[in-house]
């Protein structure tokens, strides 16, 4: 997907960062939280991102 996708990781294992964000484990696509339940596979995440990128065209 190249430069169409920006990935930002927030390392919440650091207590101060966790307290700042108030959440330890989450996935957001376009500022919308994706319900993860059991951790999603890499392929599932990739599909969700690809679906969103396709809508941008």
Biopython code that builds the backbone (N, CA, C, O; Angstrom):
import numpy as np
from Bio.PDB.StructureBuilder import StructureBuilder

atoms = [
    (1, "UNK", "N", (0.811, -1.190, 0.000)),
    (1, "UNK", "CA", (0.000, 0.000, 0.000)),
    (1, "UNK", "C", (0.856, 1.257, 0.000)),
    (1, "UNK", "O", (0.358, 2.371, -0.159)),
    (2, "UNK", "N", (2.137, 1.052, 0.179)),
    (2, "UNK", "CA", (3.096, 2.138, 0.045)),
    (2, "UNK", "C", (2.823, 3.348, 0.917)),
    (2, "UNK", "O", (2.511, 3.220, 2.101)),
    (3, "UNK", "N", (2.944, 4.520, 0.322)),
    (3, "UNK", "CA", (2.807, 5.760, 1.091)),
    (3, "UNK", "C", (1.357, 6.151, 1.343)),
    (3, "UNK", "O", (1.097, 7.226, 1.883)),
    (4, "UNK", "N", (0.422, 5.312, 0.969)),
    (4, "UNK", "CA", (-0.992, 5.582, 1.233)),
    (4, "UNK", "C", (-1.358, 5.300, 2.686)),
    (4, "UNK", "O", (-2.427, 5.691, 3.154)),
    (5, "UNK", "N", (-0.455, 4.614, 3.396)),
    (5, "UNK", "CA", (-0.734, 4.217, 4.770)),
    (5, "UNK", "C", (0.366, 4.739, 5.684)),
    (5, "UNK", "O", (1.554, 4.580, 5.402)),
    (6, "UNK", "N", (-0.042, 5.359, 6.774)),
    (6, "UNK", "CA", (0.895, 5.790, 7.818)),
    (6, "UNK", "C", (0.622, 4.941, 9.053)),
    (6, "UNK", "O", (-0.519, 4.833, 9.501)),
    (7, "UNK", "N", (1.654, 4.350, 9.588)),
    (7, "UNK", "CA", (1.524, 3.483, 10.752)),
    (7, "UNK", "C", (2.174, 4.178, 11.936)),
    (7, "UNK", "O", (3.331, 4.594, 11.862)),
    (8, "UNK", "N", (1.429, 4.302, 13.027)),
    (8, "UNK", "CA", (1.963, 4.899, 14.244)),
    (8, "UNK", "C", (1.780, 3.913, 15.384)),
    (8, "UNK", "O", (0.669, 3.457, 15.653)),
    (9, "UNK", "N", (2.866, 3.592, 16.042)),
    (9, "UNK", "CA", (2.810, 2.682, 17.183)),
    (9, "UNK", "C", (2.991, 3.495, 18.456)),
    (9, "UNK", "O", (3.908, 4.309, 18.560)),
    (10, "UNK", "N", (2.108, 3.266, 19.421)),
    (10, "UNK", "CA", (2.217, 3.904, 20.722)),
    (10, "UNK", "C", (2.597, 2.799, 21.706)),
    (10, "UNK", "O", (1.827, 1.866, 21.931)),
    (11, "UNK", "N", (3.778, 2.912, 22.281)),
    (11, "UNK", "CA", (4.307, 1.877, 23.174)),
    (11, "UNK", "C", (3.741, 2.086, 24.576)),
    (11, "UNK", "O", (4.297, 2.847, 25.368)),
    (12, "UNK", "N", (2.633, 1.406, 24.879)),
    (12, "UNK", "CA", (1.947, 1.618, 26.150)),
    (12, "UNK", "C", (2.444, 0.716, 27.272)),
    (12, "UNK", "O", (1.846, 0.685, 28.347)),
    (13, "UNK", "N", (3.523, -0.014, 27.040)),
    (13, "UNK", "CA", (4.090, -0.807, 28.129)),
    (13, "UNK", "C", (4.766, 0.108, 29.147)),
    (13, "UNK", "O", (4.970, -0.272, 30.300)),
    (14, "UNK", "N", (5.114, 1.325, 28.703)),
    (14, "UNK", "CA", (5.640, 2.331, 29.603)),
    (14, "UNK", "C", (4.454, 2.880, 30.400)),
    (14, "UNK", "O", (3.476, 3.331, 29.804)),
    (15, "UNK", "N", (4.521, 2.849, 31.715)),
    (15, "UNK", "CA", (3.388, 3.232, 32.569)),
    (15, "UNK", "C", (2.921, 4.661, 32.300)),
    (15, "UNK", "O", (1.717, 4.908, 32.229)),
    (16, "UNK", "N", (3.841, 5.597, 32.150)),
    (16, "UNK", "CA", (3.454, 6.990, 31.899)),
    (16, "UNK", "C", (2.664, 7.117, 30.596)),
    (16, "UNK", "O", (1.677, 7.849, 30.530)),
    (17, "UNK", "N", (3.101, 6.404, 29.571)),
    (17, "UNK", "CA", (2.400, 6.437, 28.282)),
    (17, "UNK", "C", (1.028, 5.794, 28.414)),
    (17, "UNK", "O", (0.042, 6.304, 27.881)),
    (18, "UNK", "N", (0.967, 4.686, 29.116)),
    (18, "UNK", "CA", (-0.320, 4.019, 29.346)),
    (18, "UNK", "C", (-1.297, 4.958, 30.039)),
    (18, "UNK", "O", (-2.458, 5.056, 29.641)),
    (19, "UNK", "N", (-0.830, 5.650, 31.078)),
    (19, "UNK", "CA", (-1.712, 6.565, 31.803)),
    (19, "UNK", "C", (-2.148, 7.740, 30.915)),
    (19, "UNK", "O", (-3.276, 8.220, 31.029)),
    (20, "UNK", "N", (-1.265, 8.192, 30.047)),
    (20, "UNK", "CA", (-1.597, 9.285, 29.132)),
    (20, "UNK", "C", (-2.712, 8.879, 28.158)),
    (20, "UNK", "O", (-3.645, 9.644, 27.914)),
    (21, "UNK", "N", (-2.599, 7.663, 27.607)),
    (21, "UNK", "CA", (-3.563, 7.196, 26.603)),
    (21, "UNK", "C", (-4.773, 6.523, 27.226)),
    (21, "UNK", "O", (-5.855, 6.532, 26.639)),
    (22, "UNK", "N", (-4.605, 5.932, 28.422)),
    (22, "UNK", "CA", (-5.719, 5.295, 29.107)),
    (22, "UNK", "C", (-6.155, 3.964, 28.528)),
    (22, "UNK", "O", (-7.225, 3.457, 28.863)),
    (23, "UNK", "N", (-5.329, 3.396, 27.657)),
    (23, "UNK", "CA", (-5.654, 2.109, 27.050)),
    (23, "UNK", "C", (-4.339, 1.389, 26.751)),
    (23, "UNK", "O", (-3.369, 2.004, 26.309)),
    (24, "UNK", "N", (-4.320, 0.083, 26.998)),
    (24, "UNK", "CA", (-3.078, -0.666, 26.827)),
    (24, "UNK", "C", (-2.983, -1.378, 25.486)),
    (24, "UNK", "O", (-1.883, -1.611, 24.985)),
    (25, "UNK", "N", (-4.121, -1.723, 24.902)),
    (25, "UNK", "CA", (-4.089, -2.533, 23.690)),
    (25, "UNK", "C", (-5.266, -2.155, 22.800)),
    (25, "UNK", "O", (-6.418, -2.413, 23.150)),
    (26, "UNK", "N", (-4.985, -1.549, 21.657)),
    (26, "UNK", "CA", (-6.066, -1.156, 20.753)),
    (26, "UNK", "C", (-5.539, -1.052, 19.332)),
    (26, "UNK", "O", (-4.335, -0.934, 19.103)),
    (27, "UNK", "N", (-6.458, -1.099, 18.392)),
    (27, "UNK", "CA", (-6.143, -0.937, 16.974)),
    (27, "UNK", "C", (-7.101, 0.103, 16.415)),
    (27, "UNK", "O", (-8.318, -0.025, 16.551)),
    (28, "UNK", "N", (-6.542, 1.141, 15.780)),
    (28, "UNK", "CA", (-7.351, 2.200, 15.190)),
    (28, "UNK", "C", (-7.032, 2.305, 13.714)),
    (28, "UNK", "O", (-5.870, 2.239, 13.315)),
    (29, "UNK", "N", (-8.069, 2.467, 12.902)),
    (29, "UNK", "CA", (-7.911, 2.749, 11.474)),
    (29, "UNK", "C", (-8.720, 4.008, 11.216)),
    (29, "UNK", "O", (-9.929, 4.036, 11.446)),
    (30, "UNK", "N", (-8.048, 5.052, 10.736)),
    (30, "UNK", "CA", (-8.688, 6.362, 10.536)),
    (30, "UNK", "C", (-9.390, 6.845, 11.803)),
    (30, "UNK", "O", (-10.539, 7.284, 11.758)),
    (31, "UNK", "N", (-8.699, 6.759, 12.914)),
    (31, "UNK", "CA", (-9.174, 7.227, 14.211)),
    (31, "UNK", "C", (-10.402, 6.490, 14.730)),
    (31, "UNK", "O", (-11.027, 6.940, 15.691)),
    (32, "UNK", "N", (-10.760, 5.366, 14.114)),
    (32, "UNK", "CA", (-11.876, 4.544, 14.582)),
    (32, "UNK", "C", (-11.310, 3.269, 15.192)),
    (32, "UNK", "O", (-10.521, 2.560, 14.567)),
    (33, "UNK", "N", (-11.727, 2.990, 16.426)),
    (33, "UNK", "CA", (-11.234, 1.790, 17.087)),
    (33, "UNK", "C", (-11.831, 0.551, 16.436)),
    (33, "UNK", "O", (-13.039, 0.474, 16.212)),
    (34, "UNK", "N", (-10.982, -0.404, 16.139)),
    (34, "UNK", "CA", (-11.389, -1.684, 15.580)),
    (34, "UNK", "C", (-11.482, -2.674, 16.728)),
    (34, "UNK", "O", (-10.507, -2.904, 17.443)),
    (35, "UNK", "N", (-12.637, -3.247, 16.898)),
    (35, "UNK", "CA", (-12.815, -4.252, 17.951)),
    (35, "UNK", "C", (-11.945, -5.447, 17.629)),
    (35, "UNK", "O", (-12.025, -6.010, 16.537)),
    (36, "UNK", "N", (-11.116, -5.831, 18.579)),
    (36, "UNK", "CA", (-10.172, -6.900, 18.292)),
    (36, "UNK", "C", (-10.522, -8.220, 18.964)),
    (36, "UNK", "O", (-10.186, -9.276, 18.429)),
    (37, "UNK", "N", (-11.194, -8.198, 20.129)),
    (37, "UNK", "CA", (-11.467, -9.467, 20.821)),
    (37, "UNK", "C", (-10.176, -10.228, 20.951)),
    (37, "UNK", "O", (-9.204, -9.698, 21.490)),
    (38, "UNK", "N", (-10.133, -11.464, 20.473)),
    (38, "UNK", "CA", (-8.837, -12.135, 20.407)),
    (38, "UNK", "C", (-7.960, -11.364, 19.411)),
    (38, "UNK", "O", (-8.475, -10.829, 18.429)),
    (39, "UNK", "N", (-6.664, -11.300, 19.645)),
    (39, "UNK", "CA", (-5.807, -10.526, 18.741)),
    (39, "UNK", "C", (-6.019, -10.929, 17.279)),
    (39, "UNK", "O", (-5.970, -12.113, 16.946)),
    (40, "UNK", "N", (-6.257, -9.934, 16.403)),
    (40, "UNK", "CA", (-6.469, -10.255, 14.989)),
    (40, "UNK", "C", (-5.158, -10.682, 14.330)),
    (40, "UNK", "O", (-4.077, -10.277, 14.759)),
    (41, "UNK", "N", (-5.263, -11.488, 13.303)),
    (41, "UNK", "CA", (-4.069, -11.920, 12.585)),
    (41, "UNK", "C", (-3.542, -10.765, 11.733)),
    (41, "UNK", "O", (-4.262, -9.804, 11.462)),
    (42, "UNK", "N", (-2.306, -10.865, 11.322)),
    (42, "UNK", "CA", (-1.706, -9.871, 10.440)),
    (42, "UNK", "C", (-2.544, -9.723, 9.173)),
    (42, "UNK", "O", (-2.780, -8.608, 8.709)),
    (43, "UNK", "N", (-2.989, -10.836, 8.621)),
    (43, "UNK", "CA", (-3.785, -10.807, 7.393)),
    (43, "UNK", "C", (-5.113, -10.080, 7.598)),
    (43, "UNK", "O", (-5.546, -9.326, 6.726)),
    (44, "UNK", "N", (-5.762, -10.301, 8.743)),
    (44, "UNK", "CA", (-7.022, -9.607, 9.021)),
    (44, "UNK", "C", (-6.813, -8.089, 9.101)),
    (44, "UNK", "O", (-7.604, -7.317, 8.560)),
    (45, "UNK", "N", (-5.757, -7.682, 9.768)),
    (45, "UNK", "CA", (-5.444, -6.249, 9.874)),
    (45, "UNK", "C", (-5.155, -5.684, 8.488)),
    (45, "UNK", "O", (-5.646, -4.612, 8.134)),
    (46, "UNK", "N", (-4.365, -6.402, 7.712)),
    (46, "UNK", "CA", (-4.015, -5.948, 6.370)),
    (46, "UNK", "C", (-5.269, -5.791, 5.499)),
    (46, "UNK", "O", (-5.379, -4.828, 4.739)),
    (47, "UNK", "N", (-6.201, -6.724, 5.609)),
    (47, "UNK", "CA", (-7.449, -6.654, 4.839)),
    (47, "UNK", "C", (-8.266, -5.424, 5.218)),
    (47, "UNK", "O", (-8.807, -4.743, 4.346)),
    (48, "UNK", "N", (-8.357, -5.136, 6.520)),
    (48, "UNK", "CA", (-9.115, -3.973, 6.971)),
    (48, "UNK", "C", (-8.496, -2.678, 6.453)),
    (48, "UNK", "O", (-9.208, -1.770, 6.025)),
    (49, "UNK", "N", (-7.176, -2.599, 6.495)),
    (49, "UNK", "CA", (-6.488, -1.405, 6.006)),
    (49, "UNK", "C", (-6.660, -1.283, 4.492)),
    (49, "UNK", "O", (-6.921, -0.194, 3.982)),
    (50, "UNK", "N", (-6.516, -2.391, 3.780)),
    (50, "UNK", "CA", (-6.661, -2.376, 2.320)),
    (50, "UNK", "C", (-8.074, -1.940, 1.923)),
    (50, "UNK", "O", (-8.247, -1.204, 0.952)),
    (51, "UNK", "N", (-9.071, -2.389, 2.664)),
    (51, "UNK", "CA", (-10.454, -2.011, 2.386)),
    (51, "UNK", "C", (-10.624, -0.500, 2.530)),
    (51, "UNK", "O", (-11.302, 0.134, 1.721)),
    (52, "UNK", "N", (-10.014, 0.066, 3.552)),
    (52, "UNK", "CA", (-10.111, 1.516, 3.778)),
    (52, "UNK", "C", (-9.358, 2.283, 2.691)),
    (52, "UNK", "O", (-9.848, 3.304, 2.209)),
    (53, "UNK", "N", (-8.188, 1.810, 2.304)),
    (53, "UNK", "CA", (-7.397, 2.469, 1.257)),
    (53, "UNK", "C", (-8.177, 2.459, -0.055)),
    (53, "UNK", "O", (-8.173, 3.447, -0.790)),
    (54, "UNK", "N", (-8.842, 1.351, -0.346)),
    (54, "UNK", "CA", (-9.620, 1.233, -1.580)),
    (54, "UNK", "C", (-10.728, 2.287, -1.653)),
    (54, "UNK", "O", (-11.039, 2.799, -2.729)),
    (55, "UNK", "N", (-11.322, 2.608, -0.488)),
    (55, "UNK", "CA", (-12.382, 3.614, -0.426)),
    (55, "UNK", "C", (-11.849, 5.024, -0.704)),
    (55, "UNK", "O", (-12.613, 5.910, -1.087)),
    (56, "UNK", "N", (-10.554, 5.231, -0.515)),
    (56, "UNK", "CA", (-9.961, 6.560, -0.722)),
    (56, "UNK", "C", (-9.800, 6.921, -2.186)),
    (56, "UNK", "O", (-9.655, 8.097, -2.521)),
    (57, "UNK", "N", (-9.822, 5.944, -3.051)),
    (57, "UNK", "CA", (-9.587, 6.190, -4.491)),
    (57, "UNK", "C", (-10.710, 6.925, -5.144)),
    (57, "UNK", "O", (-10.654, 7.201, -6.342)),
]
sb = StructureBuilder()
sb.init_structure("model")
sb.init_model(0)
sb.init_chain("A")
sb.init_seg("    ")
for serial, (resi, resn, name, xyz) in enumerate(atoms, 1):
    if name == "N":
        sb.init_residue(resn, " ", resi, " ")
    sb.init_atom(name, np.array(xyz, "f"), 0.0, 1.0, " ", f" {name:<3s}", serial, name[0])
structure = sb.get_structure()
